[in-house]
Amino acid sequence: MKDTKFLTSITLFIFLFFTSFKTLTDSSDPSQENQNSADVVIYGGTSAGITAAIQTARFGKSVLLIEPSNRLGGLTTGGLGQTDIGNKQVVGGIAREFYRNIKSHYEDPASWVWEEKSDYIDGGQTRSGKDEDAMWTFEPSAALKIYHAMLDELDITVIYNQQLNRASGVTKVKNAITSIKMESGEIYYGKVFIDATYEGDLMASAGLSYTVGRESNSQYGETLNGVQANERSQTLLGTVSNNSVYHNFIDGVDPYVRKGDSSSGLLPFITEGGSGVDGQGDNRIQAYCFRMTLTDHPDNRIPFRKPENYKELDYELLFRNYEAALGPIEKMYSYGDPLVPWINSAMPNRKTDTNNQKGFSTDFIGQNWDYPEASYAEREKIVARHRDYQQGLMWTLAYHPRIPKKVRDKVSQWGTCKDEYNQEDGWQQQLYIREARRMISDYVMSQKNCEGIEVVTDPVGMAAYGMDSHQVKRYVNSDGFVSNEGNVEAHVKAPFPISFRSIVPKKEECVNLLVPVCLSASHIAFGSIRMEPVFMVLGQSSAVIASMAIDENKAVQDLAYTKVKTNLIQLGQILE
């Protein structure tokens, strides 16, 4: 009897061992040749998911693109119309095709509804040159239209409103995913899977190693990770970085409900305790916000509205920050808008991409720490709190009598757009998830890569934006006043390559999954990499790797990089 049990165990082990490698060519259930089965299954209809789907289909592979919400495109169609790039020359492949399509869209006079094309002036790093082949600023609705047109040209099945069962929805045989199950009960079978979500839900549910928050500087030999208080520090190459100097409060803003009375308690959104030890790691993440699409055109503008659950105390720090200014409020800050705490970047058709600026602005600092690991219901509450906070902020800036009149006169000219998000209030559903989980693979991108001290030899794309982190925490400083902590703005001297190994898991954890968004990077390196054009590039590269793994019947980690590189270059990817 013992011998029989032993032989049965050995037989089962051998079966499971070989089945894990057959997964790249066979579904876990050969009978699943239907709409729920594809060569490549992509979870997350972000910009990375879309480029991955397009490239997969162009290779002649079947593909399922599963989007948990009812709208594709993530932040690219959710308000981030001013492309954060760093260097346009390293944007290639399908990503550059998208921006070329943006230019073609706006060359059509019919695309200009609310202003003349000749009246539109873009600016900053996204300025489109006269002879440039692409355009880098756009309305969310234009991006959505172009994405749909690019997908509709191909045989791509897009599935909406399906959320992964994160508790038990990933089925693996040995170290290969065979299927993923949704909260609805729907099951999708594939040979290779791609997690293109901002949260890394598929990656986490598949049992991969990952982290949340900021590593200590000592972990990867960095200088810009961990706690970053209000000070000047040097990067590895000696460049001075003004950490938390920007997007902070005027000196002297009192943190207590009753000024000077600590017994009255802290004002909302201030965390107990000080800033923490500089460079020390924690599990906290940089702030989220909505990238607002605003307009000042009276026929398209929805005035800012006061939320039903508005609490004036939530904006007391904003009032006090204005009141703490000495002299004209125009001289409060030496950078950005001198009056209003926003970056109000012009988009076509008298619209904007409006982002956080100054100490109390659209970033809901410290109120998103639980988001990466939260349940779907808890995440919805966090998103709703962010929306309520930001709607209340805009109403306050536009209409509250404690806000200086110059500010109110300026902000009240603006409002959300009637023609963008199909919402009665004009607000989008996509929250700016600046970071959530990050995979830990065999190679972790770090500050050393960003600064060119370490250069990878297996690139699948390039990044070029500065190392950037928004504020993480609001606290009472050693002088007894309120401060923000966590902001980092450090330049990179040149574009740098992103490793093939940083978008594939450890082989022992999974042989048929790619992670182009929540890739393997430290907090500060991710702060440079986390730009939408880079996600598009890495999505396309992931599809190339997935298709090659299927064709060669290999684990994604076992592909010859030289072949991967050849294919990427032929497709227009920029690798050096």
C-alpha positions, 0 to 999 in steps of 0.5 A, spaced: 500 500 500 505 504 501 509 503 494 502 504 491 501 511 494 509 513 493 508 511 485 501 515 485 505 521 488 511 521 483 506 520 477 502 526 480 508 530 481 511 528 474 504 530 471 504 537 474 511 538 472 510 538 465 503 541 465 506 547 467 511 548 461 505 546 456 501 551 459 504 556 454 501 552 448 495 549 451 489 551 455 488 548 462 482 546 459 483 544 451 475 544 450 475 552 452 476 554 445 471 560 446 470 567 447 473 566 454 480 563 451 486 567 448 493 566 446 494 572 451 490 575 456 491 582 458 488 584 465 487 592 465 485 597 459 491 602 461 495 605 456 500 599 457 494 594 456 492 597 450 499 597 446 500 590 449 493 588 445 495 592 439 501 588 438 499 582 440 493 582 435 498 585 429 502 578 431 496 574 429 495 572 436 488 572 439 488 577 445 483 578 450 483 585 453 479 585 460 478 592 463 475 592 470 471 599 469 467 601 463 472 606 460 479 604 456 485 608 457 487 609 464 490 616 465 491 617 458 483 618 457 482 620 464 485 627 464 493 626 463 493 630 457 500 633 458 504 628 456 510 627 461 516 625 457 523 628 459 525 626 452 521 625 446 526 622 442 526 615 446 518 614 445 518 609 439 513 604 437 506 604 438 507 609 443 509 614 438 504 612 433 499 614 438 502 621 438 502 621 431 495 620 431 493 625 436 497 630 431 492 627 425 486 628 429 488 635 431 489 637 423 482 636 422 478 642 423 472 639 425 476 637 431 476 644 434 470 646 437 471 651 442 477 655 439 480 656 433 487 651 432 491 658 431 489 660 438 491 654 441 498 654 444 501 648 448 507 649 452 513 646 457 516 640 455 510 638 451 511 643 446 510 640 439 515 643 434 513 646 427 516 640 423 515 635 429 511 628 427 507 628 433 503 632 438 503 631 445 497 635 448 490 632 447 483 632 450 481 625 454 476 624 449 480 625 443 485 620 446 479 615 447 477 616 440 484 614 437 485 608 442 478 605 440 480 607 432 487 603 433 483 597 437 477 597 432 482 596 426 484 589 429 481 583 432 481 584 439 476 582 444 475 588 449 471 586 456 469 591 460 466 591 468 470 585 470 474 585 476 479 579 478 477 575 484 483 577 488 482 572 493 482 565 489 481 568 482 488 566 479 489 558 477 496 556 477 499 549 475 506 549 478 509 556 476 504 557 470 498 561 470 492 557 467 486 561 468 484 567 472 477 568 475 473 574 475 468 577 481 462 575 476 464 568 476 467 568 469 473 565 467 478 567 462 484 562 459 490 564 456 497 561 454 501 568 457 498 573 461 499 581 462 498 585 468 497 592 466 493 595 472 496 601 476 495 596 482 498 590 480 492 586 482 494 580 478 501 580 479 499 580 487 494 575 486 499 570 482 503 570 488 509 574 486 514 578 490 512 585 491 513 591 495 509 597 497 512 604 499 519 607 500 525 603 501 530 605 505 536 609 502 541 603 504 537 597 501 539 599 494 544 604 495 540 610 494 540 617 496 533 619 494 528 614 497 525 613 504 523 619 508 524 626 505 523 632 509 524 639 508 531 639 506 537 640 500 540 633 499 545 630 494 544 625 489 549 619 487 552 624 482 552 630 486 546 633 483 543 637 489 535 636 490 531 640 493 526 635 497 520 637 500 521 645 498 516 645 493 509 644 494 509 646 501 506 650 506 508 658 508 512 658 514 508 659 520 501 655 519 498 653 525 496 645 525 491 645 531 484 646 531 484 652 535 491 656 534 496 655 539 492 650 543 495 643 542 489 640 546 484 642 541 487 636 536 490 637 530 486 639 523 484 634 518 489 630 514 495 631 519 499 625 521 501 624 528 508 624 529 514 628 526 517 627 519 521 620 521 528 619 520 531 622 513 532 616 508 528 611 512 523 606 509 516 605 510 510 603 507 507 609 505 506 612 498 506 618 494 499 622 494 493 621 489 489 626 485 484 627 479 488 630 473 482 635 472 479 637 465 477 644 466 474 649 461 473 657 461 468 657 455 461 659 458 458 654 453 462 648 455 463 649 463 460 646 469 461 651 475 464 648 481 459 645 486 459 644 493 459 637 495 453 635 500 458 633 505 462 639 505 466 640 511 469 647 512 474 645 517 477 640 512 480 646 508 482 650 514 489 649 512 488 652 506 485 658 509 491 659 514 496 658 508 493 664 505 493 668 511 500 666 513 503 670 507 506 676 508 505 682 503 501 681 496 499 674 495 502 674 488 509 674 492 507 667 496 511 663 491 517 664 487 514 658 482 508 657 478 501 660 479 502 666 484 495 666 486 492 659 485 495 652 488 494 649 481 498 647 475 493 649 469 496 647 463 492 648 456 489 643 452 486 644 445 479 647 445 480 651 451 481 645 456 486 644 461 490 638 464 490 641 471 495 638 477 497 639 484 501 645 486 503 648 493 502 646 500 495 645 500 492 643 493 489 637 489 493 632 492 490 628 498 496 627 502 496 621 506 489 619 505 491 613 500 496 609 504 491 603 504 489 603 497 494 598 494 492 592 498 484 595 500 478 591 497 474 593 491 469 596 496 474 600 500 478 602 494 471 605 492 470 609 498 478 612 498 476 614 491 470 617 493 473 621 499 478 624 494 473 626 489 469 629 495 475 633 497 477 635 491 470 638 489 470 641 495 477 644 494 475 647 488 468 650 490 472 653 496 477 656 492 472 659 487 467 661 492 469 661 499 469 668 503 476 666 506 479 665 500 482 672 497 478 675 492 483 675 487 484 668 487 476 667 487 475 671 481 480 667 477 478 660 479 471 661 479 472 663 471 473 655 470 469 649 471 469 642 469 467 640 462 460 638 459 463 634 453 468 630 456 466 624 461 459 623 460 458 625 468 453 630 470 458 633 474 463 633 469 468 629 473 472 623 471 472 616 474 480 615 474 484 617 480 491 618 479 494 612 482 501 615 482 504 608 485 501 602 488 504 595 488 511 594 485 514 587 483 520 585 486 524 580 480 531 578 479 532 585 477 530 592 481 531 598 477 534 603 482 536 610 482 543 608 480 540 606 473 536 613 473 543 616 474 547 612 469 551 609 474 549 602 473 546 601 465 542 595 464 544 591 458 537 588 456 533 594 455 526 593 453 524 601 453 527 607 456 525 612 461 527 620 461 523 623 466 526 626 472 526 622 479 519 625 482 515 623 488 509 627 490 508 629 498 507 623 502 505 625 509 503 632 512 505 633 519 507 638 525 515 640 524 520 641 530 517 649 530 510 647 531 508 648 524 505 644 519 509 641 513 509 636 508 514 630 507 516 626 501 516 630 495 523 629 490 524 633 484 531 630 481 533 631 474 536 625 470 542 627 465 540 623 460 535 617 458 536 611 461 534 603 459 529 599 463 531 592 464 527 586 460 528 582 467 524 588 471 518 586 467 518 579 468 517 575 475 522 571 478 522 564 474 520 560 480 514 564 481 511 565 474 513 563 467 508 566 463 506 573 466 509 580 464 508 586 468 509 593 464 506 597 469 507 595 476 514 593 474 520 591 479 523 598 481 525 602 487 520 607 489 524 613 487 526 609 480 519 608 479 518 615 480 522 616 473 519 610 470 512 611 471 510 616 465 504 614 460 509 614 454 513 609 458 508 604 460 505 604 452 512 602 450 513 597 456 506 594 454 508 593 447 515 590 449 511 585 453 506 583 448 513 582 443 515 577 449 509 574 450 508 572 443 515 569 442 514 565 449 508 562 445 512 561 439 518 558 442 514 554 447 518 557 453 518 561 459 518 568 458 525 568 462 528 563 458 527 567 451 534 569 448 534 577 449 538 578 443 532 575 439 527 580 443 532 586 442 531 584 434 524 584 434 523 590 438 528 594 434 524 592 428 518 595 431 520 601 432 522 601 439 528 605 442 532 602 446 539 606 446 
